[in-house]
Amino acid sequence: MELRKVAALLALGCLVLSGMTSVLAHEDDSDFAEFDDFDTDDFIELPGSTPSPQAGDTKASAQQTHLNEKLQSNIPVASKTDDFKIDDEDDGIVEDDDNEFEHFQDEEEFEGFDAGESKELPLDQKTAEPKLTVAKIPMHFRTHWDSYWMEMLMLAGLLAYFANFFAGKTKNARLAQLWYSTHKGLLDDNFVLVGDDGKQENENPGLMKESESLYTLWCSGRTCCEGMLVELKMIKRHDLVALVSGLIRPQQDQVHIKVEMTPGVMDSFVFCVGSRKTITKVFKEYADLNKYCSLVSKPEDRYKVPVGFGVLSEIPEATSAILEARIITALNKYQRYIDYIHISDQFSGPIQQEDANNLKQPETKCMLMAGFNMPKSIDMEAIKPLLVLIFYLMERLKTYRMSKEGKNKAEKNRLRVEEEFLKSTHAARVEAAAQRREDKRKQEKERVLADDDPEKQRRWELKEQKRQAKKKGPKMKRLAVKSL
């Protein structure tokens, strides 16, 4: 019995507690029941739409209907095509979808965009892409070669220039080597050293290439001469411009030989023979020919030289001795190859411009020079006798001696040239002498002033005053009177 009473009391206590709990829960629900209807599954019914009541919840349905009526009184009815807007300051603003892209209609940001026309376009065309204008691209260059004629012309010119460069360089080298191989035996018989200039050690002595059109050969080791320099001056075949200009003024490959004679071996005279064109040119260029020689009139009658040759002579006696029968025969036989032969004991090179500071005559040398034209064909044997002619002239100059009258005339000519030089430089020499005297007086004054002896300084000042007074006084000549 007691157990039953205890169980009944416990059950009654549980019922009382459960009732109090339900009452408290009901009060809480009633306070926030107004907000329970806004669930994720609930929605607002607009006029004209069918409501969807929830089964088994009449209170919720009533609250939902009350809320819908309240909202309908505040929200205007939207059309089927337009979106609704809520103009409630407390609940916020809902924007249209069109306002999201309103910045694309900014006229300042997008140039060439007509805002008025875009508003009038239908909705489905507002987002249409603009038309793309394809630039006109020219046709491929392979179908327009005539547009590149200038470039093709330049490329053709460059190819022609380089092709001519290598071809001309090769031909000049081949001609020079052919001349050397043809005359090497004759040079070895007359000189001890061939192809050695003594300035640098050459492992393979021979022709030295100075440029693409100039080759040199130095020979030494022979009596009566200091040495012989051979210059092979070729046409500038490697230069296309020079080659084209050569069509207007034809040129030839030439061999220039310069032999420096030993001083005192040959007599004093100046002489030159060669083609008239070359004679006229060298007479204007070289100082010795211009100062000592005169052009011989009708040399073919006087000295029997070939027609078309000219002669520059200082001493007629020496000219006749040089132009003997053997020389005249060689000139007639090899006329087309001989350009000039120049012999001089006063050779100083080309004419120098007058210089007031130049108070000394240029240094002179005894020279035998000759210029020969190379054959147009490759037959170098044809001009080999001309080198023999040079050796003959060297021996002839060593043995020839002029008469006393010829030597006196040559001496007078050299005195005349020296006097002319002294006259032309007289003013410069006087000025130089005055400058030297002034420098000497300055040095003497500095030396006297540096000395501490006042007596020496006083004597020097008196001497300087007398000199200045004499210089400013009138000049008088002293006449010598013979006594009776």
C-alpha positions as CSV (number, residue, x, y, z in Angstrom):
1,M,0.0,0.0,0.0
2,E,2.8,2.4,0.9
3,L,4.5,1.7,-2.4
4,R,1.4,2.5,-4.4
5,K,1.0,5.8,-2.5
6,V,4.6,6.8,-3.3
7,A,4.1,5.9,-7.0
8,A,0.9,7.9,-7.2
9,L,2.6,11.0,-5.6
10,L,5.4,10.8,-8.1
11,A,3.1,10.5,-11.0
12,L,1.1,13.5,-9.8
13,G,4.3,15.5,-9.4
14,C,5.3,14.7,-13.0
15,L,2.0,15.8,-14.3
16,V,2.2,19.1,-12.5
17,L,5.7,19.8,-13.9
18,S,4.7,18.9,-17.4
19,G,1.7,21.2,-17.2
20,M,3.8,24.1,-16.0
21,T,6.3,23.5,-18.8
22,S,3.6,23.4,-21.5
23,V,2.2,26.7,-20.1
24,L,5.6,28.4,-20.3
25,A,6.2,27.1,-23.8
26,H,2.8,28.3,-25.0
27,E,3.5,31.8,-23.6
28,D,6.8,31.9,-25.5
29,D,5.2,30.7,-28.7
30,S,2.5,33.3,-28.4
31,D,5.0,36.1,-28.1
32,F,7.0,35.2,-31.3
33,A,4.2,33.5,-33.2
34,E,3.9,36.6,-35.5
35,F,7.4,35.8,-36.9
36,D,7.0,32.0,-37.2
37,D,5.0,32.3,-40.4
38,F,8.1,33.6,-42.4
39,D,9.6,30.2,-43.0
40,T,11.8,29.3,-46.0
41,D,8.9,27.4,-47.5
42,D,6.3,30.2,-47.0
43,F,5.7,32.7,-49.8
44,I,3.5,35.7,-50.4
45,E,0.5,35.3,-52.4
46,L,-0.3,38.1,-54.9
47,P,-3.7,38.9,-56.2
48,G,-4.8,36.7,-58.9
49,S,-2.8,33.7,-57.7
50,T,-4.2,30.6,-55.9
51,P,-3.2,30.2,-52.3
52,S,-1.8,27.0,-51.1
53,P,-3.1,26.3,-47.6
54,Q,-1.3,24.0,-45.2
55,A,-3.3,21.1,-43.9
56,G,-3.8,20.6,-40.2
57,D,-2.9,24.2,-39.2
58,T,-6.0,26.5,-39.2
59,K,-4.3,29.1,-36.9
60,A,-1.3,29.4,-39.2
61,S,-3.7,29.8,-42.2
62,A,-5.5,32.6,-40.4
63,Q,-2.2,34.3,-39.6
64,Q,-1.0,33.9,-43.2
65,T,-4.2,35.4,-44.6
66,H,-3.9,38.3,-42.2
67,L,-0.3,39.0,-43.2
68,N,-1.2,38.8,-46.9
69,E,-4.0,41.3,-46.5
70,K,-1.6,43.6,-44.7
71,L,1.0,43.4,-47.4
72,Q,-1.5,43.9,-50.2
73,S,-2.6,47.1,-48.6
74,N,1.1,48.4,-48.8
75,I,2.5,46.9,-52.0
76,P,1.1,48.1,-55.4
77,V,-0.1,45.5,-57.9
78,A,2.7,44.8,-60.4
79,S,2.0,44.0,-64.1
80,K,2.9,40.8,-65.6
81,T,5.7,42.3,-67.6
82,D,7.2,44.6,-65.0
83,D,9.0,43.7,-61.8
84,F,7.6,44.9,-58.5
85,K,9.3,47.5,-56.2
86,I,8.9,47.9,-52.5
87,D,9.0,51.6,-51.5
88,D,9.3,50.9,-47.8
89,E,12.0,52.9,-46.1
90,D,12.1,50.3,-43.3
91,D,12.3,47.2,-45.5
92,G,14.9,48.6,-48.2
93,I,14.7,48.9,-51.9
94,V,14.6,46.2,-54.5
95,E,16.2,47.2,-57.8
96,D,15.3,46.1,-61.3
97,D,17.6,43.8,-63.3
98,D,18.1,46.6,-65.9
99,N,19.7,48.9,-63.3
100,E,22.5,46.3,-62.8
101,F,23.9,47.2,-66.2
102,E,23.2,50.9,-66.1
103,H,26.9,51.8,-66.1
104,F,27.3,50.6,-69.6
105,Q,25.2,53.5,-70.8
106,D,27.7,56.1,-69.6
107,E,28.3,58.3,-72.6
108,E,31.6,59.6,-71.3
109,E,33.0,56.1,-70.7
110,F,31.9,54.6,-74.0
111,E,32.6,56.7,-77.1
112,G,30.3,56.4,-80.0
113,F,27.5,54.8,-77.9
114,D,24.0,56.3,-78.5
115,A,22.1,55.9,-75.3
116,G,18.8,57.1,-76.9
117,E,18.8,54.5,-79.6
118,S,19.8,51.7,-77.2
119,K,16.8,52.4,-75.0
120,E,14.5,52.0,-77.9
121,L,15.9,48.7,-79.0
122,P,14.0,45.5,-78.0
123,L,15.1,43.6,-75.0
124,D,16.5,40.7,-77.0
125,Q,18.7,43.0,-79.1
126,K,20.3,45.1,-76.3
127,T,22.9,42.5,-75.6
128,A,23.6,41.9,-79.3
129,E,27.4,42.1,-80.3
130,P,28.4,45.0,-82.5
131,K,29.5,44.4,-86.1
132,L,33.2,43.9,-86.6
133,T,34.8,45.7,-89.6
134,V,37.6,43.6,-91.0
135,A,40.6,45.6,-92.2
136,K,41.6,45.4,-95.8
137,I,44.8,43.3,-95.8
138,P,47.0,43.5,-99.0
139,M,47.6,40.4,-101.0
140,H,50.6,38.3,-100.3
141,F,53.9,39.9,-101.5
142,R,54.6,36.9,-103.7
143,T,51.9,38.1,-106.0
144,H,53.3,41.7,-106.1
145,W,57.0,41.4,-106.9
146,D,56.9,44.6,-108.8
147,S,56.4,46.5,-105.5
148,Y,59.9,45.5,-104.4
149,W,61.9,46.5,-107.5
150,M,64.0,48.9,-105.5
151,E,65.0,46.3,-102.9
152,M,65.7,43.8,-105.6
153,L,67.8,46.3,-107.5
154,M,69.9,47.0,-104.4
155,L,70.4,43.3,-103.7
156,A,71.5,42.8,-107.3
157,G,73.9,45.7,-107.0
158,L,75.4,44.3,-103.8
159,L,75.8,40.8,-105.3
160,A,77.4,42.3,-108.4
161,Y,79.8,44.4,-106.2
162,F,81.0,41.5,-104.0
163,A,81.2,39.1,-107.0
164,N,83.4,41.6,-108.8
165,F,85.4,42.2,-105.7
166,F,86.5,38.6,-105.3
167,A,86.9,38.0,-109.0
168,G,89.0,41.2,-109.5
169,K,91.2,40.5,-106.4
170,T,91.9,37.0,-107.6
171,K,92.9,38.2,-111.1
172,N,95.2,40.9,-109.8
173,A,96.9,38.4,-107.6
174,R,97.3,35.9,-110.4
175,L,98.8,38.6,-112.8
176,A,101.3,39.8,-110.1
177,Q,102.4,36.2,-109.3
178,L,102.8,35.5,-113.0
179,W,105.1,38.6,-113.5
180,Y,107.2,37.6,-110.5
181,S,107.6,34.0,-111.6
182,T,108.6,35.2,-115.1
183,H,111.3,37.6,-113.9
184,K,112.5,35.8,-110.8
185,G,115.4,34.2,-112.6
186,L,116.7,37.4,-114.0
187,L,116.4,39.2,-110.7
188,D,118.3,36.4,-108.9
189,D,121.1,36.8,-111.4
190,N,121.5,40.5,-110.8
191,F,120.8,40.9,-107.0
192,V,121.8,39.0,-103.9
193,L,118.5,39.6,-102.1
194,V,115.2,39.4,-103.9
195,G,112.0,40.1,-102.0
196,D,113.7,41.1,-98.7
197,D,113.4,44.8,-97.8
198,G,115.5,44.4,-94.6
199,K,112.8,45.9,-92.4
200,Q,111.3,42.7,-91.2
201,E,112.1,39.0,-91.4
202,N,110.3,37.3,-94.2
203,E,110.0,33.5,-94.1
204,N,108.9,33.5,-97.7
205,P,110.5,36.4,-99.5
206,G,108.8,37.6,-102.6
207,L,106.0,39.9,-103.6
208,M,104.5,41.9,-100.8
209,K,100.8,42.8,-101.0
210,E,100.2,46.4,-100.1
211,S,96.6,46.5,-101.3
212,E,94.3,44.6,-103.6
213,S,95.8,46.4,-106.6
214,L,99.4,47.2,-105.4
215,Y,102.2,44.7,-105.0
216,T,105.8,45.6,-104.2
217,L,109.2,43.8,-104.5
218,W,112.5,45.0,-103.0
219,C,115.8,43.9,-104.4
220,S,119.3,44.7,-103.1
221,G,122.9,43.5,-103.3
222,R,124.3,45.0,-106.5
223,T,127.1,47.3,-107.3
224,C,126.5,51.0,-108.3
225,C,123.0,51.0,-106.6
226,E,121.6,51.0,-103.1
227,G,118.6,48.9,-104.1
228,M,115.7,48.5,-106.5
229,L,112.0,48.8,-105.7
230,V,109.5,47.2,-108.1
231,E,105.8,48.3,-107.8
232,L,103.1,46.4,-109.7
233,K,100.2,48.8,-110.0
234,M,97.2,46.9,-111.2
235,I,93.8,48.2,-112.4
236,K,91.4,48.3,-109.5
237,R,89.4,45.4,-110.7
238,H,88.1,44.7,-107.2
239,D,86.4,48.1,-107.2
240,L,83.2,48.1,-109.4
241,V,83.0,51.9,-109.4
242,A,86.6,52.3,-110.6
243,L,86.1,49.5,-113.2
244,V,83.1,51.4,-114.6
245,S,85.0,54.7,-114.7
246,G,87.8,52.9,-116.5
247,L,85.4,52.5,-119.4
248,I,85.5,56.3,-119.9
249,R,89.2,56.7,-119.2
250,P,90.9,53.4,-120.0
251,Q,93.8,52.3,-117.8
252,Q,96.5,49.7,-118.0
253,D,98.4,47.5,-115.5
254,Q,101.8,49.0,-115.0
255,V,105.2,48.1,-113.6
256,H,107.1,51.0,-111.9
257,I,110.8,50.5,-111.2
258,K,112.8,52.8,-108.9
259,V,116.6,52.3,-108.7
260,E,118.5,54.4,-106.1
261,M,122.0,54.9,-107.5
262,T,125.0,55.2,-105.3
263,P,126.0,58.8,-104.7
264,G,128.8,60.0,-106.9
265,V,128.4,57.1,-109.4
266,M,126.6,59.1,-112.1
267,D,127.3,62.6,-113.4
268,S,125.0,65.5,-112.7
269,F,122.2,65.8,-115.2
270,V,118.5,65.4,-115.5
271,F,116.8,63.6,-118.3
272,C,113.4,62.0,-119.2
273,V,111.9,60.3,-122.2
274,G,108.4,58.8,-122.7
275,S,105.0,59.3,-124.2
276,R,103.9,62.9,-124.7
277,K,101.0,62.5,-122.3
278,T,103.2,61.2,-119.6
279,I,106.0,63.7,-120.2
280,T,103.6,66.6,-119.9
281,K,102.3,65.1,-116.6
282,V,105.6,64.4,-115.0
283,F,107.0,67.8,-116.0
284,K,104.2,69.5,-113.9
285,E,104.5,67.1,-111.0
286,Y,108.3,66.5,-110.3
287,A,110.4,69.4,-109.0
288,D,113.7,68.3,-110.7
289,L,112.2,68.1,-114.2
290,N,110.4,71.4,-113.7
291,K,113.5,73.3,-112.5
292,Y,116.3,71.9,-114.6
293,C,114.8,70.5,-117.8
294,S,113.1,72.0,-120.9
295,L,110.9,70.2,-123.4
296,V,112.8,69.4,-126.6
297,S,111.0,70.4,-129.8
298,K,110.8,67.7,-132.5
299,P,112.7,65.0,-130.6
300,E,112.0,62.4,-133.3
301,D,114.2,64.4,-135.8
302,R,116.9,65.3,-133.3
303,Y,117.2,62.1,-131.3
304,K,115.4,59.6,-133.5
305,V,112.9,58.7,-130.8
306,P,109.6,57.0,-131.9
307,V,106.8,59.3,-133.1
308,G,104.5,60.2,-130.1
309,F,107.4,60.3,-127.7
310,G,108.7,63.4,-125.9
311,V,112.1,64.3,-124.4
312,L,112.9,66.5,-121.4
313,S,116.6,67.4,-121.3
314,E,118.9,69.5,-119.2
315,I,122.3,68.9,-120.8
316,P,122.0,68.0,-124.6
317,E,125.3,66.2,-124.4
318,A,124.1,63.8,-121.7
319,T,120.8,63.3,-123.6
320,S,122.6,62.3,-126.8
321,A,124.8,59.9,-124.8
322,I,121.8,58.2,-123.2
323,L,119.7,58.0,-126.3
324,E,122.2,55.9,-128.2
325,A,121.5,53.3,-130.9
326,R,120.6,50.4,-128.5
327,I,118.3,52.6,-126.5
328,I,116.6,54.0,-129.6
329,T,116.1,50.4,-130.9
330,A,114.5,49.3,-127.7
331,L,112.2,52.4,-127.7
332,N,111.0,51.6,-131.2
333,K,110.6,47.9,-130.6
334,Y,108.7,48.2,-127.3
335,Q,107.0,51.5,-127.8
336,R,103.6,50.3,-126.7
337,Y,105.0,49.0,-123.4
338,I,107.3,51.9,-122.4
339,D,105.6,54.7,-120.6
340,Y,108.6,56.8,-119.4
341,I,112.3,56.6,-118.4
342,H,113.5,59.2,-115.8
343,I,117.2,59.8,-114.8
344,S,118.1,62.5,-112.3
345,D,120.8,63.3,-109.7
346,Q,118.5,66.0,-108.1
347,F,115.3,63.9,-107.6
348,S,113.3,65.3,-104.6
349,G,109.9,64.0,-105.3
350,P,106.8,66.0,-106.3
351,I,106.7,69.8,-106.2
352,Q,106.2,71.0,-102.7
353,Q,104.0,73.9,-101.8
354,E,105.9,77.1,-100.8
355,D,106.3,77.2,-97.1
356,A,107.7,80.3,-95.4
357,N,109.0,78.2,-92.5
358,N,111.0,75.9,-94.9
359,L,114.4,77.5,-95.0
360,K,116.3,74.5,-96.3
361,Q,116.3,72.8,-99.7
362,P,114.8,69.3,-99.9
363,E,117.1,66.4,-99.9
364,T,118.0,65.0,-103.3
365,K,118.9,61.6,-104.5
366,C,120.4,60.0,-107.7
367,M,117.5,58.0,-109.2
368,L,116.8,55.9,-112.2
369,M,113.1,55.4,-112.7
370,A,111.0,53.7,-115.4
371,G,107.3,52.9,-116.0
372,F,106.2,50.0,-118.3
373,N,102.8,48.9,-119.4
374,M,101.9,45.3,-118.8
375,P,100.6,43.3,-121.8
376,K,96.8,42.9,-122.0
377,S,97.4,39.2,-122.6
378,I,99.0,36.9,-120.1
379,D,102.3,36.8,-122.0
380,M,104.7,38.3,-119.5
381,E,107.7,37.2,-121.6
382,A,107.0,40.1,-123.9
383,I,108.1,42.7,-121.4
384,K,111.0,40.7,-119.9
385,P,113.6,42.5,-122.1
386,L,112.5,45.8,-120.5
387,L,114.0,44.7,-117.2
388,V,117.2,43.9,-119.1
389,L,117.1,47.5,-120.4
390,I,117.1,48.8,-116.8
391,F,120.2,46.9,-116.0
392,Y,121.9,48.2,-119.1
393,L,121.1,51.8,-118.2
394,M,122.5,51.2,-114.7
395,E,125.8,50.1,-116.2
396,R,125.7,53.0,-118.7
397,L,125.3,55.6,-116.0
398,K,128.1,54.1,-114.0
399,T,130.6,54.4,-116.9
400,Y,129.4,57.6,-118.7
401,R,131.3,60.9,-118.0
402,M,130.4,64.3,-119.4
403,S,132.8,66.8,-120.8
404,K,134.1,69.8,-118.9
405,E,131.7,72.1,-120.6
406,G,128.8,69.9,-119.7
407,K,129.8,69.7,-116.1
408,N,130.2,73.5,-115.8
409,K,126.8,74.0,-117.3
410,A,125.3,71.5,-114.8
411,E,127.0,73.3,-112.0
412,K,125.7,76.7,-113.1
413,N,122.2,75.3,-113.3
414,R,122.4,74.0,-109.7
415,L,123.7,77.4,-108.5
416,R,120.9,79.1,-110.2
417,V,118.3,76.9,-108.6
418,E,119.9,77.5,-105.2
419,E,119.9,81.3,-105.6
420,E,116.3,81.2,-106.6
421,F,115.5,79.3,-103.5
422,L,117.5,81.7,-101.3
423,K,115.7,84.7,-102.9
424,S,112.3,83.1,-102.3
425,T,113.2,82.5,-98.6
426,H,115.2,85.7,-98.0
427,A,112.4,87.4,-96.0
428,A,111.8,84.3,-94.0
429,R,115.5,83.9,-93.3
430,V,115.9,87.6,-92.2
431,E,113.0,87.2,-89.9
432,A,114.4,84.0,-88.5
433,A,117.8,85.7,-87.9
434,A,116.2,88.6,-86.1
435,Q,114.3,86.2,-83.9
436,R,117.5,84.4,-83.1
437,R,119.2,87.7,-82.1
438,E,116.3,88.7,-79.9
439,D,116.3,85.4,-78.2
440,K,120.1,85.8,-77.6
441,R,119.6,89.2,-76.0
442,K,116.8,87.9,-73.8
443,Q,119.1,85.2,-72.5
444,E,121.9,87.7,-71.9
445,K,119.6,90.0,-70.0
446,E,118.3,87.1,-67.8
447,R,121.9,86.1,-67.0
448,V,122.9,89.7,-66.1
449,L,119.9,90.2,-63.9
450,A,120.4,86.9,-62.2
451,D,123.9,88.1,-61.2
452,D,124.1,90.2,-58.0
453,D,126.9,92.5,-59.3
454,P,125.4,96.0,-59.8
455,E,128.4,97.1,-61.8
456,K,127.7,94.5,-64.5
457,Q,124.1,95.4,-64.6
458,R,125.0,99.1,-65.1
459,R,127.4,98.4,-67.9
460,W,124.9,96.2,-69.7
461,E,122.2,98.9,-69.4
462,L,124.6,101.5,-71.0
463,K,125.4,99.1,-73.8
464,E,121.7,98.5,-74.4
465,Q,121.0,102.2,-74.5
466,K,123.7,102.8,-77.1
467,R,122.4,100.0,-79.2
468,Q,118.9,101.4,-79.2
469,A,120.1,105.0,-80.0
470,K,122.2,103.7,-82.9
471,K,119.2,101.7,-84.2
472,K,117.0,104.9,-84.1
473,G,119.6,107.2,-85.5
474,P,120.1,108.0,-89.2
475,K,121.9,105.5,-91.3
476,M,125.1,106.8,-93.0
477,K,127.3,105.2,-95.5
478,R,131.1,105.3,-95.2
479,L,133.0,106.2,-98.3
480,A,136.6,105.2,-98.8
481,V,138.8,108.0,-100.3
482,K,142.0,107.1,-101.9
483,S,145.0,109.2,-100.9
484,L,146.8,111.1,-103.7
